[in-house]
Amino acid sequence: MSIHVIGVDAYALGWVGVELRDGSFGRAVLAASLYEIVTSSSGAAVIGVDIPLGMLPDRWRAADTLAADQLGPRRGSIFRVPPRAVWQEADFAAANRVCRELTGSGLSRQSWALRPKLLEANAIWERHPGLLFEAHPEVSFRAMAGEPLQYAKKTWAGQTRRRELLARNGIVLPDQIGPAGQAPPDDILDAAAVAWSAHRMASGTAMSHPSPPEECNGSKIAIWY
């Protein structure tokens, strides 16, 4: 039976997805919304997304700390996800205040900037149980390499290394990928790494931080790879 999965990465203008069939590159897509990718997924078994899925009521998530601890020089690519109430505020000042009240620490503007995409992804995740799961490209690449990656993803050396790792795992990205080629190279590489984790998820070989996942109101919260 063929395994069809998609890995999706959020970028400045929307979302970029890489589709795998039986672990090999199928196509790349651009979309203004994650919902557009989900509804045009043509029967994908699972869709991995590089966006936090699931927030706890009153504390930081274990997934983010555990994943960051594995990334060495790339640990800064993971941000801690504040409690659910923080994301329900309408502006940064109020969200920052609630974050300090609940956790003792403030909220970064970088994290707050992800709010629209985070809320969109979580709404789909809650509406379609079992379809979406959370992955993180640097965690996926670290698993492929067996060690943290030395160079950042926006550098030539970093992108060359990531493309090599994908190819070694059967994901050969063509030079011409259609309209999706308008997306930044690092975002396409990230989507492909998430797709690699999606294939592992669909084939039952994925692992997670934490293991087992945290549970909250019946949902399992973890970063899978």
C-alpha positions as CSV (number, residue, x, y, z in Angstrom):
1,M,0.0,0.0,0.0
2,S,1.4,3.4,-1.0
3,I,2.2,5.9,1.8
4,H,1.2,9.4,0.9
5,V,2.2,12.2,3.3
6,I,2.8,15.9,3.4
7,G,5.2,18.1,5.4
8,V,4.3,21.8,5.8
9,D,6.4,24.8,6.9
10,A,5.0,28.2,7.7
11,Y,6.8,31.1,5.9
12,A,6.3,34.8,5.6
13,L,3.7,34.7,2.9
14,G,1.8,31.6,3.9
15,W,2.7,27.9,3.9
16,V,4.9,25.7,1.7
17,G,4.4,21.9,1.6
18,V,6.4,19.0,0.3
19,E,4.5,15.9,-0.6
20,L,6.1,12.4,-0.4
21,R,4.8,9.2,-2.0
22,D,6.5,6.1,-0.5
23,G,9.2,8.3,0.9
24,S,10.2,10.0,-2.4
25,F,9.5,13.5,-3.5
26,G,6.1,13.9,-5.2
27,R,5.6,17.7,-5.5
28,A,5.9,20.9,-3.7
29,V,3.0,23.4,-3.1
30,L,2.5,27.0,-1.9
31,A,-0.7,28.1,-0.2
32,A,-2.0,31.2,1.5
33,S,-3.5,29.0,4.3
34,L,-2.9,25.7,5.9
35,Y,-6.6,24.9,5.3
36,E,-6.0,25.1,1.6
37,I,-3.2,22.4,1.8
38,V,-5.3,20.2,4.0
39,T,-8.4,20.3,1.8
40,S,-6.3,19.6,-1.4
41,S,-4.2,16.8,0.2
42,S,-5.8,14.1,-1.9
43,G,-5.9,11.4,0.8
44,A,-2.7,12.0,2.6
45,A,-2.3,9.7,5.6
46,V,-0.9,12.4,7.8
47,I,0.3,16.0,7.5
48,G,3.2,17.2,9.5
49,V,3.4,20.9,10.4
50,D,6.2,23.0,11.7
51,I,4.0,24.9,14.1
52,P,3.2,24.1,17.8
53,L,0.1,22.0,18.2
54,G,-1.4,21.9,21.7
55,M,-0.9,24.3,24.6
56,L,-1.1,23.5,28.3
57,P,-3.4,25.5,30.7
58,D,-0.8,27.0,33.1
59,R,2.8,26.1,32.1
60,W,5.4,25.7,29.4
61,R,5.4,22.5,27.3
62,A,8.0,19.8,28.0
63,A,8.3,19.1,24.3
64,D,10.1,22.4,23.5
65,T,12.7,22.0,26.3
66,L,13.4,18.4,25.5
67,A,13.8,19.0,21.8
68,A,16.0,22.1,22.3
69,D,18.3,20.1,24.6
70,Q,19.1,17.8,21.6
71,L,19.9,20.5,19.1
72,G,23.2,21.9,20.4
73,P,24.1,25.0,18.3
74,R,20.6,24.9,16.7
75,R,18.7,25.0,20.0
76,G,17.7,28.6,19.4
77,S,15.4,27.4,16.5
78,I,12.9,26.2,19.1
79,F,10.8,28.6,21.2
80,R,9.0,27.7,24.3
81,V,5.2,27.6,23.8
82,P,3.3,29.6,26.5
83,P,0.0,28.4,28.0
84,R,-3.3,28.5,26.1
85,A,-4.6,31.6,27.8
86,V,-1.7,33.7,26.4
87,W,-2.8,33.0,22.8
88,Q,-6.4,34.0,23.6
89,E,-5.4,37.7,24.2
90,A,-5.8,40.2,21.4
91,D,-2.6,42.1,21.7
92,F,1.0,41.6,22.7
93,A,1.0,43.7,25.8
94,A,-1.9,41.7,27.3
95,A,-0.5,38.4,26.2
96,N,2.9,39.2,27.7
97,R,1.3,40.1,31.0
98,V,-0.7,36.9,31.2
99,C,2.4,34.9,30.3
100,R,4.3,36.5,33.2
101,E,1.4,35.8,35.6
102,L,1.2,32.1,34.6
103,T,4.9,31.2,34.1
104,G,7.0,33.9,35.7
105,S,8.6,34.7,32.3
106,G,7.6,37.0,29.5
107,L,6.6,36.3,25.9
108,S,8.9,37.1,22.9
109,R,7.5,39.2,20.1
110,Q,8.9,36.5,17.7
111,S,6.6,33.9,19.3
112,W,3.6,36.3,19.3
113,A,4.1,36.9,15.5
114,L,3.2,33.3,14.9
115,R,-0.2,33.6,16.6
116,P,-2.4,33.7,13.4
117,K,-0.7,30.6,11.9
118,L,-0.6,28.9,15.3
119,L,-4.3,29.4,15.9
120,E,-5.2,28.3,12.3
121,A,-3.2,25.1,12.7
122,N,-4.6,24.3,16.1
123,A,-8.2,24.8,14.9
124,I,-7.6,22.2,12.1
125,W,-5.7,19.9,14.5
126,E,-8.7,19.9,16.9
127,R,-11.2,19.5,14.1
128,H,-9.5,16.6,12.4
129,P,-8.0,14.3,15.0
130,G,-5.2,12.1,13.8
131,L,-4.5,14.0,10.5
132,L,-2.1,16.7,11.7
133,F,0.9,16.3,13.9
134,E,3.7,18.6,15.1
135,A,7.2,18.2,13.8
136,H,10.3,20.5,13.9
137,P,12.7,20.5,11.0
138,E,15.9,20.8,13.1
139,V,14.8,17.9,15.2
140,S,14.1,15.9,12.0
141,F,17.5,16.8,10.5
142,R,19.3,16.0,13.8
143,A,17.7,12.5,13.7
144,M,18.8,12.0,10.1
145,A,22.4,13.1,10.9
146,G,22.7,11.4,14.3
147,E,24.0,14.7,15.7
148,P,23.2,18.4,15.8
149,L,23.8,20.3,12.6
150,Q,26.8,22.6,12.8
151,Y,25.7,25.3,10.3
152,A,22.5,27.4,10.3
153,K,19.9,26.7,7.7
154,K,20.3,30.0,5.9
155,T,24.0,29.4,5.2
156,W,25.3,27.8,2.0
157,A,27.0,25.1,4.1
158,G,23.9,24.5,6.1
159,Q,21.6,24.2,3.1
160,T,24.0,21.9,1.3
161,R,24.2,19.6,4.4
162,R,20.4,19.5,4.7
163,R,19.9,18.7,1.1
164,E,22.5,15.9,1.4
165,L,20.7,14.5,4.4
166,L,17.4,14.5,2.6
167,A,18.8,12.8,-0.5
168,R,20.5,10.2,1.7
169,N,17.0,9.4,3.1
170,G,15.5,9.1,-0.4
171,I,14.1,12.6,-0.7
172,V,15.8,14.1,-3.8
173,L,14.5,17.7,-4.3
174,P,14.6,18.7,-8.0
175,D,15.9,22.0,-9.1
176,Q,12.6,22.9,-10.6
177,I,9.6,22.5,-8.3
178,G,7.1,24.9,-10.0
179,P,5.5,27.9,-8.2
180,A,6.7,26.6,-4.8
181,G,10.2,27.5,-6.0
182,Q,9.3,31.1,-5.1
183,A,9.6,30.2,-1.4
184,P,12.9,30.7,0.4
185,P,15.2,27.6,0.1
186,D,15.4,27.0,3.8
187,D,11.6,26.8,4.1
188,I,11.4,24.2,1.3
189,L,14.1,22.2,3.0
190,D,12.3,22.5,6.3
191,A,9.0,21.3,4.7
192,A,10.9,18.3,3.2
193,A,12.3,17.4,6.6
194,V,8.9,17.6,8.2
195,A,7.6,15.3,5.3
196,W,10.4,12.8,6.3
197,S,9.0,12.8,9.8
198,A,5.5,12.4,8.4
199,H,6.5,9.3,6.5
200,R,7.9,7.9,9.7
201,M,4.7,8.8,11.4
202,A,2.6,7.0,8.8
203,S,4.8,4.0,8.8
204,G,4.8,3.7,12.6
205,T,8.5,4.4,13.2
206,A,8.3,8.0,14.5
207,M,9.7,9.0,17.9
208,S,8.7,12.0,20.1
209,H,9.8,14.5,22.6
210,P,8.6,13.8,25.2
211,S,8.0,10.0,25.1
212,P,5.3,9.3,25.8
213,P,3.7,12.7,24.9
214,E,2.1,15.0,27.5
215,E,-1.6,14.6,27.7
216,C,-4.1,17.5,28.1
217,N,-7.8,17.2,27.8
218,G,-7.5,14.1,25.7
219,S,-4.9,15.5,23.4
220,K,-1.3,14.3,23.1
221,I,1.3,17.1,22.9
222,A,4.7,16.3,21.5
223,I,7.3,17.1,18.8
224,W,7.6,14.1,16.5
225,Y,10.5,13.0,14.4
